[in-house]
Amino acid sequence: MSGFKEEFLDHYSRFGLGSMPKADIDALVMHLLEKYGYGDSISFGEAPNQELSERFRTPVSKVKLLRYQAALKFAGGNLDELARKKVVASLKRATYKADKKEIWFSVEDLLAKSWIQGRLKERGEIYDGRFNSEILIVRRKALAHLLKELFSTDDLIQFQIDLAKIESDENLSVVKDKIQSLCEKVLTSVATTVAKVVTEQILT
């Protein structure tokens, strides 16, 4: 915990004792918990909001907001890298639903959701989140472009090959199940640097 203490004191005393607002102190503590963990635990960086809510006896909504504020205020120049890690962690835990045009998936982390929405907007894509604040609905091709910023080329090409094999399946419920299974398989792969060469027609 020495790193936790040293970093806390560095931020807390930077502008004089007592000058840091309580909201910033809470965000700083969350940042350090995600980085160093608590007691004998490992980092809480990938822990679900519900787990932290129960551990520290605070509402899930507050945990979500504190994590977002912690990233914005204390990630520094590593914000994009942190956002990518949170996206990967979120996608690994996500629940998926799919049809032939769209994929529905859950993202509970606010920074991860913001990063995803930003990338979709950059490509002129429309996402739908009206049913639930943690659910995003996107075109399958839009998800493919998102994935190629996070996962290796080989994984995505294999995903395209596997998905092509079930495109002719006449039973839509079976197609949904297989697409969901493929998504979960791909999204549990190890994240890599941004893919340089990916087939443009993935998931057409």
Secondary structure, 3 states (H helix, E strand, C coil): CHHHHHHHHHHHCCCCCCCCCHHHHHHHHHHHHHHHCCCCCCCCCCCCHHHHHHHHCCCHHHHHHHHHHHHHHHCHHHHHHHHHHHHHHHHHHCCEEECCCEEEEECCCHHHHHHHHHHHHHCCCCCECCCCCCEEEEEHHHHHHHHCCCCCHHHHHHHHHHHHCCCCCCCHHHHHHHHHHHHHHHHCCCCCCCCCCCCCCCCC
